[in-house]
Amino acid sequence: MSSAVLEPEVDVKVSDEERFLFDLQGYVVLRGVLAPDEIARYLGAVRRLEGLRYDERERLKHTLGGRTAQPTLDEKPGHKRLNGLLRLDLCFDELIDHPVVFPRVRAFMELCRHSAEPQLVNTWSIAKAEGHDHNGWHRGITPDLYGHRAGKLGSRMLNTIWFLTDNGPDDGCVIAVPGSHKNHIDLNWGAPEYRGLKMPGSQCITGRAGDVLVFSEALLHTGLKKSTPGIRTNLYYNYITLDFAGHTYSPEHNYHFVMPPSIRRRFTPRRQAATRWMETAVSIDIPPFMQE
Ligand SMILES: O=C(O)CCC(=O)C(=O)O
């Protein structure tokens, strides 16, 4: 990592109301974070990348720890997911430490060790078409990895979802069980009687293009069926605390999690700091289609 002094950050105060809501619900929605020209730029990049063909036969042959690697473009009927956005287009770099969102990520990890340095783990997009059905309920960490003490909040893993199109209730929006980041009684989430909004306590988390959902990965969540025309498209930037990074074992995702020095070299000092954990992980170099 560069030893350059980090440029000063805009002094963003996260209000007590916002921290109260985050602790109560496990999430907040930040309204109007992206301007229309930014939304158009990211959407354009996602559509372009979804239209490419990725020759990954060699990489995908390998299984790691018994798990098969994830493709860059994961296509299913009505559903496209791009993995590892930072390998794919430079425009995605600027969301790593966005001046509105990054201070919230830090504030919602404040109780954890190394909270001043949230670490970006994974980046992806999801585009859903009409008819695409529910995903399964899930969470990225268990509720014992969420805590609060003396007014400080601590979620060891957080996700940020950037709405590039409207996420209305019928657009296949994210649904969650508010408060479940502190819940210790499990239901059989996969059971048909809990599908979608049949899960007790579940609610739609809606917003307009340009809004950003920030949530603790201890929150029980999933995506709802899309029943409107058009494509719902979101970006996902997932963060963990620096000390937690070493404990992540997810070999099927590593290629998309770990950005090699050839990519991190172009980052600003703050973005390098927010990906510092990658220096300790095995990384694979830049793919041929990104090389000059
Ligand atoms: O956006 C969606 O449809 C669901 C996303 C989700 O649950 C996830 O990425 O973990």
The ligand as an SDF file (V2000), in Angstrom:
LIG
                    3D

 10  9  0  0  0  0  0  0  0  0999 V2000
  -31.4260   -7.3780   -5.0470 O   0  0  0  0  0  0  0  0  0  0  0  0
  -31.9190   -8.4800   -4.8690 C   0  0  0  0  0  0  0  0  0  0  0  0
  -32.7870   -8.9160   -5.6070 O   0  0  0  0  0  0  0  0  0  0  0  0
  -31.4770   -9.3420   -3.7160 C   0  0  0  0  0  0  0  0  0  0  0  0
  -30.0820   -9.1140   -3.3500 C   0  0  0  0  0  0  0  0  0  0  0  0
  -29.5960   -9.9580   -2.2410 C   0  0  0  0  0  0  0  0  0  0  0  0
  -30.3170  -10.5260   -1.4990 O   0  0  0  0  0  0  0  0  0  0  0  0
  -28.1490  -10.0770   -2.0670 C   0  0  0  0  0  0  0  0  0  0  0  0
  -27.4160   -9.6660   -2.9720 O   0  0  0  0  0  0  0  0  0  0  0  0
  -27.7080  -10.5900   -1.0270 O   0  0  0  0  0  0  0  0  0  0  0  0
  1  2  2  0
  2  3  1  0
  2  4  1  0
  4  5  1  0
  5  6  1  0
  6  7  2  0
  6  8  1  0
  8  9  2  0
  8 10  1  0
M  END
$$$$
